[in-house]
Amino acid sequence: CVAASTKRVVEYNFCCLDRMPIFMQINFTQKIQCLALLAGGLLPLAFAPLQWSPLALLSPAFLLWGLQETNSKSSTLKLCFYFGLACFGVGVSWIFVSIHQFGQSPVALAGLLTFGFVCFLSLSFVILGFLFRKCHQHRHPSFLTYIFFPSLWVLLEWGRSSLGTGFPWLLIGYSQTDTPLGGFAPLGSVYLVSWISCFLGGLLIYGLRAPTQMRWKRWGGVLS
């Protein structure tokens, strides 16, 4: 009787599990990685023609939060790779059109070349995750973390734009051309605007990560 009852309980639990949404069945780290795909895919929408410029602050902010929440090196690198894969997969999809339509290449070849190029560009975010993990291995970083992260982001933007033939695409400073942040461009070019954008997004995470009793004090310090 006990065995039969236990069997019915197990069958009931599996039945309930099958009815749950897939997103609810995965662990916390996998949920962050799935959300990284969403956040990375939304980042190109901050640029023309949509120019939803706040996404250029929120998307890096999510990546920073995800980096602080992951526990292992492998999960950190996966998180950053997925973020970059979605970001460049959406942002440089025009390369597929160029290769297929103007280069007269087959769809399969154009898709394969574009996917390979997107994976290659995504390695810049993997490097970001590696360096961030190397320098900040604890989950409760100091305020210096929120200065280090935008500096690392801009360094990799510069590297992606300057090394070799360069590919200065999706530099988030360009998304702020028509916002007040664009006024900083004459002082430090697009890279200063990128740094400020990432820094402001990081301040959002800085305020939200504070304990409830300290949250208003942190927000007051940020706003002041």
C-alpha positions in Angstrom: 0.0 0.0 0.0 2.8 2.4 0.9 4.6 1.6 -2.4 1.4 2.1 -4.4 0.8 5.4 -2.6 4.3 6.6 -3.2 4.0 5.6 -6.9 0.8 7.7 -7.2 2.5 10.7 -5.6 5.4 10.5 -8.0 3.1 10.1 -11.0 1.1 13.1 -9.8 4.3 15.2 -9.4 5.5 14.3 -12.9 2.1 15.1 -14.2 2.2 18.6 -12.6 5.7 19.1 -13.9 4.6 18.4 -17.4 1.9 21.0 -17.2 4.3 23.7 -15.9 5.8 26.1 -18.4 9.3 25.1 -19.5 10.7 28.3 -18.1 9.6 27.3 -14.6 11.3 23.8 -14.8 14.8 25.1 -15.3 17.2 26.2 -12.5 18.0 29.8 -11.6 21.3 29.9 -13.6 19.5 28.7 -16.7 16.8 31.3 -16.3 19.4 34.0 -16.2 21.0 32.6 -19.4 17.6 32.6 -21.1 17.0 36.2 -20.0 20.5 37.1 -21.3 19.3 36.1 -24.8 16.3 38.4 -24.4 18.4 41.3 -23.0 21.0 40.9 -25.7 18.4 40.8 -28.4 16.8 44.0 -27.1 20.0 46.0 -27.2 20.1 46.6 -31.0 16.6 48.1 -30.7 18.3 51.1 -28.9 19.7 52.1 -32.3 18.1 53.5 -35.4 15.5 53.2 -36.8 13.7 52.4 -33.5 16.1 54.3 -31.2 14.6 53.0 -27.9 17.7 54.6 -26.2 16.8 53.5 -22.6 17.5 49.9 -23.7 21.2 50.9 -24.1 21.2 51.4 -20.3 19.0 48.5 -19.2 20.5 45.8 -21.4 24.1 46.2 -20.0 22.6 46.6 -16.5 21.0 43.2 -16.8 24.3 41.7 -18.0 26.0 43.2 -14.9 23.3 41.8 -12.6 23.7 38.4 -14.3 27.4 38.4 -13.8 27.0 39.1 -10.1 24.5 36.2 -9.8 26.3 33.4 -11.5 28.4 31.1 -9.4 30.8 29.4 -11.7 33.2 30.3 -14.5 31.4 28.2 -17.1 28.0 29.7 -16.3 29.5 33.2 -16.5 31.0 32.5 -19.9 27.8 31.0 -21.2 25.8 34.0 -19.9 28.0 36.4 -21.8 28.1 34.3 -25.0 24.3 34.0 -25.1 24.1 37.8 -24.5 26.5 38.5 -27.4 24.9 35.9 -29.6 21.5 37.5 -29.4 22.9 41.0 -29.5 24.9 40.5 -32.7 22.4 38.0 -34.1 19.8 40.8 -34.2 22.2 43.7 -34.8 24.2 42.4 -37.7 21.5 40.4 -39.5 22.0 42.7 -42.4 25.2 40.7 -43.2 23.1 37.8 -44.2 21.2 40.0 -46.7 24.5 41.3 -48.1 26.0 37.9 -48.6 22.9 36.3 -49.9 21.3 39.0 -52.0 24.3 41.0 -53.2 26.9 38.3 -53.0 24.6 35.8 -54.8 25.4 33.1 -52.3 23.1 30.3 -51.4 20.9 30.7 -48.3 22.7 27.9 -46.4 26.1 29.4 -47.0 25.1 32.9 -46.2 23.5 31.7 -43.0 26.5 29.7 -42.0 28.9 32.6 -42.7 26.7 35.0 -40.8 26.3 32.6 -37.8 30.1 32.1 -37.7 30.7 35.9 -37.8 28.1 36.4 -35.0 29.8 33.8 -32.8 33.2 35.4 -33.4 31.8 38.8 -32.3 30.2 37.2 -29.3 33.6 36.2 -28.0 34.2 39.9 -27.0 31.5 39.4 -24.4 33.0 36.1 -23.3 36.3 38.0 -22.8 34.3 40.6 -20.8 32.8 37.9 -18.6 36.2 36.2 -18.1 37.9 39.4 -17.0 35.0 40.4 -14.8 35.0 37.0 -13.1 38.8 37.2 -12.7 38.7 40.5 -10.9 35.4 40.1 -9.0 34.9 36.6 -7.8 32.5 37.6 -5.0 28.8 38.2 -5.4 28.6 41.3 -3.3 31.0 43.7 -5.0 31.9 47.2 -3.9 31.0 50.4 -5.7 34.2 50.1 -7.6 32.6 47.2 -9.5 30.2 49.7 -11.1 33.1 51.7 -12.3 35.1 48.7 -13.5 32.2 47.2 -15.6 31.6 50.1 -17.9 35.4 50.6 -18.2 35.7 46.9 -19.3 32.8 47.3 -21.7 34.3 50.4 -23.4 37.7 48.7 -23.6 36.2 45.8 -25.5 34.2 48.2 -27.7 37.5 50.0 -28.6 39.2 46.6 -29.2 36.4 45.4 -31.5 36.5 48.7 -33.4 40.3 49.1 -33.7 42.0 45.7 -33.9 42.5 44.3 -37.4 40.1 45.9 -39.9 37.8 46.8 -37.0 34.0 46.4 -36.8 32.7 49.5 -34.9 29.1 48.2 -34.9 26.6 48.5 -32.0 28.7 50.9 -29.9 26.1 51.9 -27.4 27.3 55.5 -27.3 25.8 55.9 -30.8 22.4 55.1 -29.5 22.4 58.2 -27.3 23.0 60.7 -30.1 19.6 62.3 -29.6 19.6 62.2 -25.8 21.3 64.4 -23.2 24.1 61.9 -23.0 25.1 62.7 -26.5 26.4 66.1 -25.3 29.4 64.3 -23.8 30.6 63.1 -27.2 32.8 66.1 -27.9 34.6 65.5 -24.6 35.5 61.9 -25.1 34.0 60.6 -28.3 31.5 57.8 -28.5 33.4 55.8 -25.9 32.8 58.3 -23.2 29.1 58.2 -24.0 29.2 54.3 -23.9 30.9 54.5 -20.5 28.4 56.8 -19.0 25.5 54.7 -20.4 26.9 51.5 -18.8 27.6 53.4 -15.6 24.1 54.7 -15.3 22.7 51.2 -15.9 25.0 49.9 -13.3 23.8 52.5 -10.8 20.3 51.1 -11.3 21.6 47.7 -10.2 23.6 49.3 -7.4 20.4 50.7 -6.0 18.3 47.6 -6.4 20.8 45.3 -4.8 20.8 47.3 -1.5 19.0 45.8 1.5 15.5 47.2 1.9 16.4 49.5 4.8 19.4 50.9 2.9 17.8 51.2 -0.5 16.5 54.7 -0.1 19.9 55.9 1.2 21.6 54.4 -1.8 19.1 56.0 -4.2 19.6 59.3 -2.4 23.4 59.0 -2.9 23.0 58.1 -6.5 20.6 60.9 -7.3 22.7 63.5 -5.4 
